Amino acid sequence: MPAPVSLPRLSWGSAVAERRALLVHGLGSTGALMWRYGVALADTGWRAEAVDLRGHGAAPRALDYTLAAYGADIAATRPAGGGAWDLVIGHSLGGAASVLAAAGDPEWARRLVLVDPAIALRADDRAGIGAGLTASFDDPTQEAVRRTHPHWHPQDVELKAQASQVTSRWAVEQTTAQNPEWDVTDAALRVAVPVEVIAAGVGSIFRDTPVEAAVAGNPRFRPAVVIAGAGHSPHRDDPDATIAALLPLLA
């Protein structure tokens, strides 16, 4: 297993809250962009902590950007005082890393919520993601983000632009280059805790793909909740519907 790096954290909610959640962002993003989940969980009595993944935001830089390395970092991330996370929410790449961590250690988390997870990527998925990230790095301004996503909340516009300015472009490019066979389906089939999926309604990299059918072989995976009309980042495209879908999954 690759050597883990220590990941910086942001937090929402009381430090003495009984329920603890870990929030894991996607490729080219940062922990700050998981703020919608952090606020919603804190408002319902949770303590939520978001990390910057290696090479992203304020996290350490490295040479290894394999999925195994991302998974090792997440597996080494624990609540204050140790023990298991009551909940892990992983978006896209963060979903793949969370699957690897949960498959490797059934005591790491009690429940996963995967948001349009990148469990397996097809060639067209990789091309589309790469083109979007290239554009973000070529023009990392709020104006560029706003042109592409005029309906996003101003904080998401600000934070997405900032993410492109503070994240290593080389690290993002290497994440694609070092994972030519991007597929953690085998790990997903070994996950032994309940798994909920919130999927994009438009352009999903999970819904209506072979991997959705494959992970159905694990009875811990529940049928996906689809956010109609929302793209790959439903918490930014339709945050109200996404949080409304999330909260019942935690009951």
Contacts in CASP RR format, 6 or more apart in sequence:
PFRMAT RR
TARGET T0000
AUTHOR 0000-0000-0000
METHOD contacts of the structure
MODEL  1
MPAPVSLPRLSWGSAVAERRALLVHGLGSTGALMWRYGVALADTGWRAEA
VDLRGHGAAPRALDYTLAAYGADIAATRPAGGGAWDLVIGHSLGGAASVL
AAAGDPEWARRLVLVDPAIALRADDRAGIGAGLTASFDDPTQEAVRRTHP
HWHPQDVELKAQASQVTSRWAVEQTTAQNPEWDVTDAALRVAVPVEVIAA
GVGSIFRDTPVEAAVAGNPRFRPAVVIAGAGHSPHRDDPDATIAALLPLL
A
1 68 0 8 1.000
1 72 0 8 1.000
2 64 0 8 1.000
2 66 0 8 1.000
2 68 0 8 1.000
2 69 0 8 1.000
2 72 0 8 1.000
3 72 0 8 1.000
4 69 0 8 1.000
4 72 0 8 1.000
4 73 0 8 1.000
4 75 0 8 1.000
4 76 0 8 1.000
5 54 0 8 1.000
5 59 0 8 1.000
5 60 0 8 1.000
5 62 0 8 1.000
5 73 0 8 1.000
6 60 0 8 1.000
6 76 0 8 1.000
7 51 0 8 1.000
7 52 0 8 1.000
7 53 0 8 1.000
7 54 0 8 1.000
7 59 0 8 1.000
7 73 0 8 1.000
7 74 0 8 1.000
7 77 0 8 1.000
8 51 0 8 1.000
8 52 0 8 1.000
8 57 0 8 1.000
8 58 0 8 1.000
8 59 0 8 1.000
9 49 0 8 1.000
9 50 0 8 1.000
9 51 0 8 1.000
10 31 0 8 1.000
10 32 0 8 1.000
10 49 0 8 1.000
10 50 0 8 1.000
11 47 0 8 1.000
11 48 0 8 1.000
11 49 0 8 1.000
11 50 0 8 1.000
12 35 0 8 1.000
12 38 0 8 1.000
12 39 0 8 1.000
12 41 0 8 1.000
12 42 0 8 1.000
12 47 0 8 1.000
12 48 0 8 1.000
12 49 0 8 1.000
13 38 0 8 1.000
13 41 0 8 1.000
13 42 0 8 1.000
13 45 0 8 1.000
13 46 0 8 1.000
13 47 0 8 1.000
13 48 0 8 1.000
14 42 0 8 1.000
14 45 0 8 1.000
14 47 0 8 1.000
15 47 0 8 1.000
15 80 0 8 1.000
16 47 0 8 1.000
17 45 0 8 1.000
17 46 0 8 1.000
17 47 0 8 1.000
19 45 0 8 1.000
19 46 0 8 1.000
19 47 0 8 1.000
19 86 0 8 1.000
19 87 0 8 1.000
20 46 0 8 1.000
20 47 0 8 1.000
20 48 0 8 1.000
20 49 0 8 1.000
20 79 0 8 1.000
20 85 0 8 1.000
20 86 0 8 1.000
20 87 0 8 1.000
21 37 0 8 1.000
21 38 0 8 1.000
21 41 0 8 1.000
21 46 0 8 1.000
21 47 0 8 1.000
21 48 0 8 1.000
21 49 0 8 1.000
21 85 0 8 1.000
21 86 0 8 1.000
21 87 0 8 1.000
21 88 0 8 1.000
21 89 0 8 1.000
22 48 0 8 1.000
22 49 0 8 1.000
22 50 0 8 1.000
22 51 0 8 1.000
22 74 0 8 1.000
22 77 0 8 1.000
22 79 0 8 1.000
22 85 0 8 1.000
22 87 0 8 1.000
22 88 0 8 1.000
22 89 0 8 1.000
22 109 0 8 1.000
23 31 0 8 1.000
23 34 0 8 1.000
23 37 0 8 1.000
23 38 0 8 1.000
23 48 0 8 1.000
23 49 0 8 1.000
23 50 0 8 1.000
23 51 0 8 1.000
23 88 0 8 1.000
23 89 0 8 1.000
23 90 0 8 1.000
24 34 0 8 1.000
24 50 0 8 1.000
24 51 0 8 1.000
24 53 0 8 1.000
24 74 0 8 1.000
24 88 0 8 1.000
24 89 0 8 1.000
24 90 0 8 1.000
24 91 0 8 1.000
24 94 0 8 1.000
24 95 0 8 1.000
24 97 0 8 1.000
24 98 0 8 1.000
25 31 0 8 1.000
25 33 0 8 1.000
25 34 0 8 1.000
25 50 0 8 1.000
25 51 0 8 1.000
25 52 0 8 1.000
25 53 0 8 1.000
25 56 0 8 1.000
25 90 0 8 1.000
25 91 0 8 1.000
25 92 0 8 1.000
25 93 0 8 1.000
25 94 0 8 1.000
26 53 0 8 1.000
26 90 0 8 1.000
26 91 0 8 1.000
26 92 0 8 1.000
26 93 0 8 1.000
26 94 0 8 1.000
26 95 0 8 1.000
26 118 0 8 1.000
27 92 0 8 1.000
27 93 0 8 1.000
27 118 0 8 1.000
27 129 0 8 1.000
27 133 0 8 1.000
27 172 0 8 1.000
27 175 0 8 1.000
28 56 0 8 1.000
28 133 0 8 1.000
28 136 0 8 1.000
28 163 0 8 1.000
28 164 0 8 1.000
28 167 0 8 1.000
28 172 0 8 1.000
29 56 0 8 1.000
29 91 0 8 1.000
29 92 0 8 1.000
29 160 0 8 1.000
29 163 0 8 1.000
29 167 0 8 1.000
30 52 0 8 1.000
30 56 0 8 1.000
30 57 0 8 1.000
30 159 0 8 1.000
30 162 0 8 1.000
30 163 0 8 1.000
30 166 0 8 1.000
30 167 0 8 1.000
31 50 0 8 1.000
31 51 0 8 1.000
31 52 0 8 1.000
31 56 0 8 1.000
31 57 0 8 1.000
32 50 0 8 1.000
32 159 0 8 1.000
32 162 0 8 1.000
32 163 0 8 1.000
33 156 0 8 1.000
33 159 0 8 1.000
33 160 0 8 1.000
33 163 0 8 1.000
33 236 0 8 1.000
34 50 0 8 1.000
34 89 0 8 1.000
34 91 0 8 1.000
34 235 0 8 1.000
35 50 0 8 1.000
35 155 0 8 1.000
35 159 0 8 1.000
36 235 0 8 1.000
36 236 0 8 1.000
36 239 0 8 1.000
36 242 0 8 1.000
36 243 0 8 1.000
37 48 0 8 1.000
37 50 0 8 1.000
37 89 0 8 1.000
37 235 0 8 1.000
37 243 0 8 1.000
37 246 0 8 1.000
38 46 0 8 1.000
38 48 0 8 1.000
38 50 0 8 1.000
40 243 0 8 1.000
40 246 0 8 1.000
40 247 0 8 1.000
41 47 0 8 1.000
41 48 0 8 1.000
41 87 0 8 1.000
42 48 0 8 1.000
44 247 0 8 1.000
44 250 0 8 1.000
46 86 0 8 1.000
46 87 0 8 1.000
47 79 0 8 1.000
49 79 0 8 1.000
51 59 0 8 1.000
51 73 0 8 1.000
51 74 0 8 1.000
51 77 0 8 1.000
52 58 0 8 1.000
52 59 0 8 1.000
53 59 0 8 1.000
53 70 0 8 1.000
53 73 0 8 1.000
53 93 0 8 1.000
53 94 0 8 1.000
53 97 0 8 1.000
54 60 0 8 1.000
54 61 0 8 1.000
54 62 0 8 1.000
54 65 0 8 1.000
54 69 0 8 1.000
54 70 0 8 1.000
54 73 0 8 1.000
54 171 0 8 1.000
55 61 0 8 1.000
55 62 0 8 1.000
55 65 0 8 1.000
55 167 0 8 1.000
55 168 0 8 1.000
55 171 0 8 1.000
56 163 0 8 1.000
56 166 0 8 1.000
56 167 0 8 1.000
56 168 0 8 1.000
56 171 0 8 1.000
56 172 0 8 1.000
57 163 0 8 1.000
57 166 0 8 1.000
57 167 0 8 1.000
58 166 0 8 1.000
61 168 0 8 1.000
61 171 0 8 1.000
62 69 0 8 1.000
62 171 0 8 1.000
64 178 0 8 1.000
65 171 0 8 1.000
65 174 0 8 1.000
65 175 0 8 1.000
65 178 0 8 1.000
65 179 0 8 1.000
66 178 0 8 1.000
66 179 0 8 1.000
67 96 0 8 1.000
67 97 0 8 1.000
67 100 0 8 1.000
67 179 0 8 1.000
67 182 0 8 1.000
67 184 0 8 1.000
68 100 0 8 1.000
70 93 0 8 1.000
70 94 0 8 1.000
70 96 0 8 1.000
70 97 0 8 1.000
70 100 0 8 1.000
70 175 0 8 1.000
71 97 0 8 1.000
71 98 0 8 1.000
71 100 0 8 1.000
71 101 0 8 1.000
72 100 0 8 1.000
72 101 0 8 1.000
73 97 0 8 1.000
74 88 0 8 1.000
74 94 0 8 1.000
74 97 0 8 1.000
74 98 0 8 1.000
74 100 0 8 1.000
74 101 0 8 1.000
75 100 0 8 1.000
75 101 0 8 1.000
75 104 0 8 1.000
75 105 0 8 1.000
75 108 0 8 1.000
78 85 0 8 1.000
78 108 0 8 1.000
79 85 0 8 1.000
83 107 0 8 1.000
84 107 0 8 1.000
84 108 0 8 1.000
84 109 0 8 1.000
84 110 0 8 1.000
85 108 0 8 1.000
85 109 0 8 1.000
85 110 0 8 1.000
86 109 0 8 1.000
86 110 0 8 1.000
86 111 0 8 1.000
87 109 0 8 1.000
87 110 0 8 1.000
87 111 0 8 1.000
87 112 0 8 1.000
87 113 0 8 1.000
87 250 0 8 1.000
88 98 0 8 1.000
88 101 0 8 1.000
88 102 0 8 1.000
88 108 0 8 1.000
88 109 0 8 1.000
88 111 0 8 1.000
88 112 0 8 1.000
88 113 0 8 1.000
89 112 0 8 1.000
89 113 0 8 1.000
89 114 0 8 1.000
89 115 0 8 1.000
89 246 0 8 1.000
90 97 0 8 1.000
90 98 0 8 1.000
90 112 0 8 1.000
90 113 0 8 1.000
90 114 0 8 1.000
90 115 0 8 1.000
90 117 0 8 1.000
91 114 0 8 1.000
91 115 0 8 1.000
91 116 0 8 1.000
91 117 0 8 1.000
91 233 0 8 1.000
91 235 0 8 1.000
92 115 0 8 1.000
92 116 0 8 1.000
92 117 0 8 1.000
92 118 0 8 1.000
92 205 0 8 1.000
92 232 0 8 1.000
92 233 0 8 1.000
93 118 0 8 1.000
93 175 0 8 1.000
94 117 0 8 1.000
94 118 0 8 1.000
95 112 0 8 1.000
95 114 0 8 1.000
95 115 0 8 1.000
95 117 0 8 1.000
95 118 0 8 1.000
95 119 0 8 1.000
96 117 0 8 1.000
96 118 0 8 1.000
96 119 0 8 1.000
96 182 0 8 1.000
96 184 0 8 1.000
98 109 0 8 1.000
98 112 0 8 1.000
98 114 0 8 1.000
98 117 0 8 1.000
99 112 0 8 1.000
99 114 0 8 1.000
99 117 0 8 1.000
99 119 0 8 1.000
99 184 0 8 1.000
99 187 0 8 1.000
99 188 0 8 1.000
99 191 0 8 1.000
100 184 0 8 1.000
100 187 0 8 1.000
101 108 0 8 1.000
101 109 0 8 1.000
102 108 0 8 1.000
102 109 0 8 1.000
102 112 0 8 1.000
102 191 0 8 1.000
102 192 0 8 1.000
102 193 0 8 1.000
103 184 0 8 1.000
103 187 0 8 1.000
103 188 0 8 1.000
103 190 0 8 1.000
103 191 0 8 1.000
104 187 0 8 1.000
104 190 0 8 1.000
106 192 0 8 1.000
106 193 0 8 1.000
109 193 0 8 1.000
110 193 0 8 1.000
110 194 0 8 1.000
111 193 0 8 1.000
111 194 0 8 1.000
111 195 0 8 1.000
111 196 0 8 1.000
111 250 0 8 1.000
112 191 0 8 1.000
112 193 0 8 1.000
112 194 0 8 1.000
112 195 0 8 1.000
112 196 0 8 1.000
113 195 0 8 1.000
113 196 0 8 1.000
113 197 0 8 1.000
113 198 0 8 1.000
113 246 0 8 1.000
113 249 0 8 1.000
114 195 0 8 1.000
114 196 0 8 1.000
114 197 0 8 1.000
114 198 0 8 1.000
114 206 0 8 1.000
115 197 0 8 1.000
115 198 0 8 1.000
115 233 0 8 1.000
115 234 0 8 1.000
115 235 0 8 1.000
115 242 0 8 1.000
116 198 0 8 1.000
116 199 0 8 1.000
116 200 0 8 1.000
116 204 0 8 1.000
116 205 0 8 1.000
116 206 0 8 1.000
116 207 0 8 1.000
116 231 0 8 1.000
116 232 0 8 1.000
116 233 0 8 1.000
116 234 0 8 1.000
117 197 0 8 1.000
117 205 0 8 1.000
117 206 0 8 1.000
118 125 0 8 1.000
118 182 0 8 1.000
118 205 0 8 1.000
118 206 0 8 1.000
119 183 0 8 1.000
119 184 0 8 1.000
119 185 0 8 1.000
119 188 0 8 1.000
119 206 0 8 1.000
119 211 0 8 1.000
119 215 0 8 1.000
120 182 0 8 1.000
120 183 0 8 1.000
120 184 0 8 1.000
120 185 0 8 1.000
120 209 0 8 1.000
120 210 0 8 1.000
120 211 0 8 1.000
120 214 0 8 1.000
121 129 0 8 1.000
121 182 0 8 1.000
121 183 0 8 1.000
121 205 0 8 1.000
122 209 0 8 1.000
125 205 0 8 1.000
126 176 0 8 1.000
126 182 0 8 1.000
129 176 0 8 1.000
129 205 0 8 1.000
130 176 0 8 1.000
133 172 0 8 1.000
135 144 0 8 1.000
135 148 0 8 1.000
136 144 0 8 1.000
136 145 0 8 1.000
136 160 0 8 1.000
136 163 0 8 1.000
136 164 0 8 1.000
137 164 0 8 1.000
137 169 0 8 1.000
137 172 0 8 1.000
140 161 0 8 1.000
140 164 0 8 1.000
140 165 0 8 1.000
141 161 0 8 1.000
142 157 0 8 1.000
142 158 0 8 1.000
142 161 0 8 1.000
144 161 0 8 1.000
145 152 0 8 1.000
145 157 0 8 1.000
145 160 0 8 1.000
145 161 0 8 1.000
146 152 0 8 1.000
146 157 0 8 1.000
149 156 0 8 1.000
149 157 0 8 1.000
149 160 0 8 1.000
149 236 0 8 1.000
149 237 0 8 1.000
151 237 0 8 1.000
152 160 0 8 1.000
152 236 0 8 1.000
152 237 0 8 1.000
153 236 0 8 1.000
153 239 0 8 1.000
156 236 0 8 1.000
160 236 0 8 1.000
183 211 0 8 1.000
185 211 0 8 1.000
185 214 0 8 1.000
185 215 0 8 1.000
188 195 0 8 1.000
188 211 0 8 1.000
188 214 0 8 1.000
188 215 0 8 1.000
188 218 0 8 1.000
188 221 0 8 1.000
189 214 0 8 1.000
189 215 0 8 1.000
189 217 0 8 1.000
189 218 0 8 1.000
190 218 0 8 1.000
191 218 0 8 1.000
191 220 0 8 1.000
191 221 0 8 1.000
192 220 0 8 1.000
193 220 0 8 1.000
194 220 0 8 1.000
194 222 0 8 1.000
195 215 0 8 1.000
195 218 0 8 1.000
195 220 0 8 1.000
195 221 0 8 1.000
195 222 0 8 1.000
196 222 0 8 1.000
196 225 0 8 1.000
196 249 0 8 1.000
197 206 0 8 1.000
197 221 0 8 1.000
197 222 0 8 1.000
197 223 0 8 1.000
197 224 0 8 1.000
197 225 0 8 1.000
198 224 0 8 1.000
198 225 0 8 1.000
198 227 0 8 1.000
198 234 0 8 1.000
198 242 0 8 1.000
198 245 0 8 1.000
198 246 0 8 1.000
198 249 0 8 1.000
199 206 0 8 1.000
199 207 0 8 1.000
199 224 0 8 1.000
199 225 0 8 1.000
199 226 0 8 1.000
199 227 0 8 1.000
199 234 0 8 1.000
200 206 0 8 1.000
200 207 0 8 1.000
200 226 0 8 1.000
200 227 0 8 1.000
200 229 0 8 1.000
200 230 0 8 1.000
200 231 0 8 1.000
200 232 0 8 1.000
200 233 0 8 1.000
200 234 0 8 1.000
200 237 0 8 1.000
201 207 0 8 1.000
201 226 0 8 1.000
201 227 0 8 1.000
201 228 0 8 1.000
201 229 0 8 1.000
201 230 0 8 1.000
201 231 0 8 1.000
201 234 0 8 1.000
202 229 0 8 1.000
202 230 0 8 1.000
202 231 0 8 1.000
203 231 0 8 1.000
203 232 0 8 1.000
204 226 0 8 1.000
204 231 0 8 1.000
204 232 0 8 1.000
205 232 0 8 1.000
206 212 0 8 1.000
206 224 0 8 1.000
207 224 0 8 1.000
207 226 0 8 1.000
212 224 0 8 1.000
215 221 0 8 1.000
225 245 0 8 1.000
225 249 0 8 1.000
227 234 0 8 1.000
227 237 0 8 1.000
227 238 0 8 1.000
227 241 0 8 1.000
227 242 0 8 1.000
227 245 0 8 1.000
228 241 0 8 1.000
229 237 0 8 1.000
229 238 0 8 1.000
230 237 0 8 1.000
230 238 0 8 1.000
230 241 0 8 1.000
230 242 0 8 1.000
231 237 0 8 1.000
234 241 0 8 1.000
234 242 0 8 1.000
235 242 0 8 1.000
235 243 0 8 1.000
END
